[in-house]
Amino acid sequence: MSASRPALVLLVALAAASSACTMFGVTPESKPAPVALDEETWDPFEPFNRAMFSFNEKFDQWLLKPVARGYDWVMPATVKQGVGNFFSNLIQPRVALNDLLQGKFTQSARDTGRFLVNSTAGVLGFFDVAKFIDLEPKEEDWGQTFAVWGVGDGPYFVWPIIGPRYARDTAGFGFDWLSNPVNYVNPPAASWGLWGADIVDTRARFLPAEKVLEQAMGDDKYVFIREAYRQRRRNLIYDGNPPKPSFFEDEVESKPPKPAPQL
């Protein structure tokens, strides 16, 4: 990696190291344990998080959102779809690797096949040909893999620009960043250009849902985003079948295992 690569790589690497040493709760089990009620609202760094949340909102309002609107207005729909497909295809090797590390061998093979099909017949991923042969995209990342290995959530943080992350997922973000091929494009200006295009394209895809989200968020956007993040991460970790919260004392809780290794 070039010495001119962004300092953010160093930041996430340091965050990963410090979080792993001081914040993670690792259990001997190979699956994440159900979260207790008092942990559902645990937010020990809330003042910091709210400050960063406000900063991110201002950053989005003053810079990212206007750029995304301009991009959305200028680009034809087919081009925007192709750009999104391209960046989604780039991370498929990472998805397949995390499938493998979680013991999902069949899914890893399918995601590898998806990458190969779209990289060839799909012209470097600009066309999602794989979906027509039932190879739908999956979402796996290093944070999910760490959870399956028994690493606890850790405290909830809101980071500048990159947004909300558990401590565990902060470390995972570092690995996700370093395993993205965009980092290794030369010259560095081209790498930065690709990152910028990916960020703007991603933000533009959320524009149509803004009014609905604004209505749903209510008076405290911070709490809404925090709980939405927590629920989404749990759904991803448990592949859409999270355990029941432990405060249902009148019900016997069963902890669904992660999918058995697929041969």
Secondary structure, DSSP 8 states (H G I E B T S, - for coil): --TTS-HHHHHHHHHHHHHHHHT--B-SSSS-----HHHHT--TTHHHHHHHHHHHHHHIIIIIHHHHHHHHHHS-HHHHHHHHHHHHHHTHHHHHHHHHHTT-HHHHHHHHHHHHHHHHTTTTTTS--GGGGT-------HHHHHHHTTB----EEEETTTEEEEHHHHHHHHHHHHT-GGGG-SSHHHHHHHHHHHHHHHHHHTGGGHHHHHHHHTT-HHHHHHHHHHHHHHHHHTTT-----TT-TTS------------
